Amino acid sequence: MQPGDVMALLITILLPTTFLLYLARRYFTLKEKRLDVEMAIAAEKAAQYATSNSQLEQRVRVLEKLVTDGGVHTAAQIEALRDLDRLPPSIERAEREKLS
């Protein structure tokens, strides 16, 4: 094997291999960034579901209270709660505390 053959062999093997390794590294870096973004989106959705679940649980508690209390005041309590949905949030808190 001549020295020129060795150089040609190195060029034909080393350069494409280096290029392929560079492309693979870029590809996996991009893949990792995509996974990070998907993970952040999933975490945000989970937080939104948790908030939604707590609101639903609060509503179910109110309904359970209305159903188990019974009596003449049930209709008045339902109407009072409907009126609370129409109030601004600052007034709503004070009214809810009065009913509780």
C-alpha positions in Angstrom: 0.0 0.0 0.0 1.4 3.3 -1.0 1.2 6.4 1.2 -1.2 8.0 -1.3 -3.5 5.0 -0.9 -3.6 5.4 2.9 -4.4 9.1 2.5 -7.2 8.3 0.0 -8.6 5.7 2.3 -8.5 8.0 5.3 -10.3 10.7 3.3 -12.9 8.4 2.0 -13.7 6.8 5.4 -12.8 9.6 7.9 -14.6 12.5 6.3 -18.0 10.7 5.7 -17.8 9.1 9.2 -17.1 12.5 10.8 -20.0 14.1 8.9 -22.4 11.3 9.8 -21.4 11.7 13.5 -22.0 15.4 13.3 -25.5 14.9 11.7 -26.4 12.3 14.4 -25.4 14.6 17.2 -27.5 17.4 15.7 -30.4 15.1 15.3 -30.3 13.9 18.8 -29.9 17.4 20.2 -33.0 18.5 18.3 -34.9 15.4 19.5 -34.0 16.2 23.1 -35.2 19.8 22.8 -38.5 18.6 21.3 -38.9 16.2 24.3 -38.2 19.0 26.7 -40.9 21.2 25.1 -43.4 18.3 25.1 -42.6 17.7 28.8 -43.3 21.3 29.6 -46.6 21.3 27.7 -47.6 18.1 29.5 -46.8 19.6 32.9 -48.8 22.7 32.1 -51.8 20.6 31.1 -51.5 18.6 34.3 -51.6 21.8 36.3 -54.7 23.0 34.4 -56.4 19.7 35.1 -55.6 19.8 38.7 -57.1 23.3 39.0 -60.2 22.2 37.1 -60.5 19.2 39.3 -60.3 21.3 42.5 -63.0 23.6 41.2 -65.2 20.6 40.3 -64.6 19.1 43.8 -65.7 22.4 45.4 -68.9 22.4 43.4 -69.6 18.8 44.3 -69.2 19.6 48.0 -71.7 22.4 47.7 -74.2 20.1 45.9 -73.7 17.4 48.5 -74.3 19.9 51.2 -77.5 21.1 49.5 -78.7 17.5 49.0 -77.9 16.2 52.5 -79.2 19.3 54.4 -82.7 19.1 52.8 -85.6 21.1 54.2 -87.3 24.3 53.2 -84.2 26.4 52.8 -82.8 24.3 49.9 -84.5 26.4 47.2 -83.4 29.6 48.8 -79.8 28.4 49.0 -79.8 27.4 45.3 -81.1 30.8 44.3 -78.5 32.4 46.5 -75.8 30.4 44.8 -77.1 31.4 41.4 -77.0 35.0 42.4 -73.4 34.5 43.5 -72.4 33.4 40.0 -73.5 36.8 38.7 -71.6 38.8 41.3 -68.1 40.2 40.8 -65.3 38.1 42.3 -64.5 40.5 45.2 -68.2 40.5 46.4 -68.6 36.8 45.7 -66.0 35.7 48.3 -67.8 37.7 51.1 -71.2 36.3 50.1 -69.9 32.7 50.0 -68.4 33.1 53.5 -71.8 34.3 54.8 -73.5 31.2 53.3 -71.0 28.7 54.6 
